[in-house]
Amino acid sequence: MKAPPTLSRSTSISLRVPHRLDLHVKHLTFNVCAIAGLAFSGLAVLLLLANLLSGNQFVDILLSAAVVSLALGGAFSVRARLLSAGGRGPKKR
């Protein structure tokens, strides 16, 4: 029976790690931010309506999800507003 291989001090292990992650994320445009803000805010309203229809049975889950959704919607709306103010918004006709 062979003994398992052992690492000596002279043995080195090289791992190939990229210098930086190659994630190609597109920049968020005004339209993407505005639609995402509207969608997340609408989701918050739907979650509150679901809470109402369930008779507050799932209030812990639905209310916290609605708050997170509303915060995300607000963040996207602010980003869309900043893009618009920076001249990267919709073109005026």
ROSE-4610 file (N, C-alpha, C; in Angstrom, 1 decimal, always signed):
// ROSE-4610
residu = [M/M/M/K/K/K/A/A/A/P/P/P/P/P/P/T/T/T/L/L/L/S/S/S/R/R/R/S/S/S/T/T/T/S/S/S/I/I/I/S/S/S/L/L/L/R/R/R/V/V/V/P/P/P/H/H/H/R/R/R/L/L/L/D/D/D/L/L/L/H/H/H/V/V/V/K/K/K/H/H/H/L/L/L/T/T/T/F/F/F/N/N/N/V/V/V/C/C/C/A/A/A/I/I/I/A/A/A/G/G/G/L/L/L/A/A/A/F/F/F/S/S/S/G/G/G/L/L/L/A/A/A/V/V/V/L/L/L/L/L/L/L/L/L/L/L/L/A/A/A/N/N/N/L/L/L/L/L/L/S/S/S/G/G/G/N/N/N/Q/Q/Q/F/F/F/V/V/V/D/D/D/I/I/I/L/L/L/L/L/L/S/S/S/A/A/A/A/A/A/V/V/V/V/V/V/S/S/S/L/L/L/A/A/A/L/L/L/G/G/G/G/G/G/A/A/A/F/F/F/S/S/S/V/V/V/R/R/R/A/A/A/R/R/R/L/L/L/L/L/L/S/S/S/A/A/A/G/G/G/G/G/G/R/R/R/G/G/G/P/P/P/K/K/K/K/K/K/R/R/R]
num = [1/1/1/2/2/2/3/3/3/4/4/4/5/5/5/6/6/6/7/7/7/8/8/8/9/9/9/10/10/10/11/11/11/12/12/12/13/13/13/14/14/14/15/15/15/16/16/16/17/17/17/18/18/18/19/19/19/20/20/20/21/21/21/22/22/22/23/23/23/24/24/24/25/25/25/26/26/26/27/27/27/28/28/28/29/29/29/30/30/30/31/31/31/32/32/32/33/33/33/34/34/34/35/35/35/36/36/36/37/37/37/38/38/38/39/39/39/40/40/40/41/41/41/42/42/42/43/43/43/44/44/44/45/45/45/46/46/46/47/47/47/48/48/48/49/49/49/50/50/50/51/51/51/52/52/52/53/53/53/54/54/54/55/55/55/56/56/56/57/57/57/58/58/58/59/59/59/60/60/60/61/61/61/62/62/62/63/63/63/64/64/64/65/65/65/66/66/66/67/67/67/68/68/68/69/69/69/70/70/70/71/71/71/72/72/72/73/73/73/74/74/74/75/75/75/76/76/76/77/77/77/78/78/78/79/79/79/80/80/80/81/81/81/82/82/82/83/83/83/84/84/84/85/85/85/86/86/86/87/87/87/88/88/88/89/89/89/90/90/90/91/91/91/92/92/92/93/93/93]
x = [+0.8/+0.0/+0.9/+0.5/+1.3/+0.9/+1.9/+1.6/+1.1/+0.2/-0.4/+0.7/+0.6/+1.7/+1.7/+2.9/+3.0/+3.6/+3.3/+3.9/+5.1/+6.2/+7.4/+7.5/+8.5/+8.6/+8.9/+9.5/+9.8/+8.6/+7.6/+6.4/+5.5/+5.2/+4.3/+3.0/+2.0/+0.7/+0.3/+0.1/-0.3/-1.7/-2.4/-3.8/-3.9/-4.7/-4.9/-6.0/-5.7/-6.7/-6.7/-7.8/-7.7/-7.4/-6.8/-6.5/-7.7/-8.7/-10.0/-11.1/-12.2/-13.4/-13.8/-14.1/-14.5/-16.0/-16.6/-18.1/-18.4/-19.0/-19.4/-20.8/-20.9/-22.2/-22.4/-23.6/-23.9/-24.3/-24.0/-24.4/-25.9/-26.5/-27.9/-28.3/-29.2/-29.7/-30.9/-31.3/-32.5/-33.7/-33.9/-35.2/-35.2/-34.0/-33.9/-34.2/-33.6/-33.8/-35.2/-35.8/-37.2/-38.2/-38.0/-38.9/-38.7/-37.5/-37.2/-37.8/-37.7/-38.2/-39.7/-40.4/-41.8/-42.3/-41.5/-41.9/-41.7/-40.6/-40.4/-41.4/-41.8/-42.8/-44.2/-44.5/-45.7/-45.8/-44.6/-44.6/-44.9/-44.4/-44.6/-46.1/-46.8/-48.2/-49.0/-48.6/-49.2/-49.0/-47.8/-47.5/-48.4/-48.6/-49.5/-50.9/-51.4/-52.7/-52.8/-51.8/-51.9/-51.9/-51.3/-51.3/-52.8/-53.4/-54.8/-55.7/-55.6/-56.4/-56.2/-55.0/-54.8/-55.2/-55.7/-56.1/-54.9/-53.8/-52.6/-52.1/-52.3/-51.9/-50.4/-49.8/-48.4/-47.8/-48.2/-47.8/-46.2/-45.6/-44.1/-43.4/-43.8/-43.1/-43.4/-44.7/-45.2/-44.8/-44.9/-44.6/-43.1/-42.3/-40.8/-40.4/-41.0/-40.8/-41.2/-42.4/-42.9/-41.9/-41.4/-40.5/-39.2/-38.7/-37.5/-37.7/-38.9/-39.3/-39.4/-40.0/-40.2/-38.9/-37.9/-36.6/-35.9/-36.0/-35.3/-35.9/-37.3/-37.9/-37.5/-37.4/-36.9/-35.5/-34.6/-33.2/-33.1/-33.9/-33.9/-34.5/-35.5/-36.1/-35.1/-34.4/-33.4/-32.3/-31.8/-30.8/-31.3/-32.5/-33.1/-33.1/-33.5/-33.5/-32.1/-31.1/-29.8/-29.2/-29.6/-29.2/-29.9/-31.1/-31.8/-31.2/-30.9/-30.3/-28.9/-28.2/-26.9/-26.9/-28.0/-28.1/-28.1/-28.3/-28.3/-29.7/-30.7/-32.1/-32.7/-34.0/-34.7/-34.5/-34.3/-34.1/-35.4/-35.2/-36.4/-36.7/-38.0/-38.4/-38.7]
y = [-1.2/+0.0/+1.2/+2.2/+3.4/+4.4/+5.1/+6.2/+7.4/+8.2/+9.3/+10.4/+11.1/+12.1/+13.2/+13.6/+14.7/+15.9/+17.0/+18.3/+18.6/+18.9/+19.3/+20.8/+21.4/+22.9/+23.4/+22.6/+23.1/+22.9/+22.2/+22.1/+23.3/+23.9/+25.1/+24.8/+25.4/+25.2/+26.6/+26.7/+28.0/+27.9/+28.9/+29.0/+30.2/+30.0/+31.1/+32.0/+33.2/+34.1/+35.3/+35.7/+36.9/+38.2/+39.1/+40.3/+41.1/+41.1/+41.7/+40.9/+40.9/+40.2/+40.7/+39.9/+40.3/+40.3/+41.1/+41.2/+42.4/+42.2/+43.2/+43.7/+44.7/+45.2/+46.5/+46.5/+47.7/+48.8/+50.0/+51.2/+51.3/+51.6/+51.8/+53.1/+52.9/+54.1/+54.7/+55.9/+56.6/+55.7/+55.1/+54.3/+53.1/+52.4/+51.2/+51.6/+52.7/+53.1/+53.6/+54.3/+54.8/+53.6/+52.6/+51.5/+50.6/+50.4/+49.6/+50.3/+51.6/+52.4/+52.2/+52.4/+52.2/+50.8/+49.8/+48.4/+48.0/+48.5/+48.2/+48.9/+50.1/+50.8/+50.2/+49.7/+49.0/+47.7/+47.0/+45.8/+46.0/+47.1/+47.5/+47.7/+48.3/+48.5/+47.2/+46.3/+45.0/+44.2/+44.3/+43.6/+44.1/+45.4/+45.9/+45.5/+45.4/+45.0/+43.5/+42.7/+41.3/+41.1/+42.0/+42.0/+42.3/+43.3/+43.6/+42.5/+41.8/+40.7/+39.5/+39.3/+38.1/+38.4/+39.6/+39.9/+40.0/+40.5/+40.7/+39.4/+38.3/+37.0/+36.8/+37.5/+37.4/+38.8/+39.5/+40.9/+41.1/+40.2/+40.3/+40.2/+39.2/+39.0/+40.0/+40.2/+41.1/+42.6/+43.0/+44.4/+44.7/+43.7/+43.9/+43.9/+43.0/+42.9/+44.2/+44.8/+46.0/+47.2/+47.2/+48.3/+48.2/+47.0/+46.8/+47.2/+46.7/+47.1/+48.6/+49.2/+50.7/+51.4/+50.9/+51.5/+51.3/+50.1/+49.9/+50.8/+50.9/+51.8/+53.2/+53.7/+55.0/+55.2/+54.3/+54.4/+54.4/+53.6/+53.7/+55.0/+55.5/+56.7/+57.9/+57.9/+58.9/+58.8/+57.6/+57.4/+57.9/+57.6/+58.1/+59.6/+60.2/+61.7/+62.3/+61.7/+62.1/+62.0/+60.9/+60.7/+61.8/+62.1/+63.1/+64.5/+64.8/+66.1/+66.2/+65.1/+65.1/+65.2/+65.3/+65.3/+64.0/+62.9/+61.6/+61.0/+61.9/+61.4/+61.4/+61.3/+61.3/+62.6/+62.5/+63.7/+64.5/+65.8/+66.7/+67.0/+67.0/+67.1/+68.6]
z = [+0.0/+0.0/+0.0/-0.9/-1.0/+0.1/+0.6/+1.6/+0.8/+1.4/+0.8/+0.5/-0.6/-0.8/+0.2/+0.5/+1.5/+0.9/+1.5/+1.0/+1.7/+1.0/+1.7/+1.6/+2.3/+2.2/+0.9/+0.0/-1.3/-2.3/-1.9/-2.8/-2.6/-3.7/-3.7/-4.5/-4.0/-4.7/-5.2/-6.5/-7.1/-7.5/-7.0/-7.3/-8.3/-9.3/-10.3/-9.8/-9.3/-8.9/-9.8/-10.4/-11.2/-10.4/-11.1/-10.4/-9.9/-10.7/-10.3/-10.9/-10.4/-10.9/-12.2/-13.1/-14.5/-14.5/-13.7/-13.8/-14.7/-15.8/-16.7/-16.4/-15.5/-15.1/-15.9/-16.6/-17.4/-16.4/-16.8/-16.0/-16.0/-14.9/-14.8/-15.5/-16.5/-17.2/-16.5/-16.9/-16.3/-16.4/-17.6/-17.8/-16.8/-16.7/-15.9/-14.4/-14.0/-12.6/-12.3/-13.3/-13.1/-13.0/-13.9/-14.0/-12.7/-12.3/-11.1/-9.9/-9.8/-8.6/-8.6/-9.7/-9.8/-9.5/-10.0/-9.7/-8.2/-7.6/-6.2/-5.3/-5.7/-4.9/-5.1/-6.3/-6.5/-5.8/-5.7/-4.9/-3.5/-2.9/-1.5/-1.3/-2.2/-2.1/-2.2/-3.1/-3.2/-1.9/-1.3/-0.1/+1.0/+1.1/+2.1/+1.9/+0.6/+0.3/+0.7/+0.4/+0.8/+2.3/+3.0/+4.5/+5.0/+4.3/+4.7/+4.4/+3.2/+2.9/+3.7/+4.2/+5.1/+6.5/+6.8/+8.2/+9.2/+8.7/+9.5/+10.0/+9.3/+9.7/+9.5/+8.5/+8.2/+8.3/+9.3/+9.4/+9.5/+10.2/+10.4/+9.1/+8.3/+7.0/+6.0/+5.8/+4.8/+5.0/+6.3/+6.6/+6.4/+6.8/+6.7/+5.2/+4.4/+3.0/+2.3/+2.7/+2.1/+2.4/+3.6/+4.0/+3.1/+3.0/+2.2/+0.7/+0.2/-1.2/-1.4/-0.4/-0.5/-0.4/+0.4/+0.4/-0.9/-1.5/-2.8/-3.9/-3.8/-4.8/-4.7/-3.4/-3.2/-3.7/-3.4/-3.9/-5.4/-6.1/-7.5/-8.0/-7.4/-7.8/-7.6/-6.5/-6.3/-7.3/-7.7/-8.7/-10.0/-10.4/-11.6/-11.6/-10.5/-10.4/-10.6/-10.0/-10.1/-11.5/-12.2/-13.6/-14.5/-14.2/-14.9/-14.7/-13.5/-13.2/-13.8/-14.0/-14.6/-16.1/-16.7/-18.1/-18.8/-18.1/-18.7/-18.6/-18.4/-18.4/-19.8/-19.8/-21.1/-21.9/-23.2/-24.0/-24.1/-24.0/-24.1/-25.5/-25.9/-27.3/-27.6]
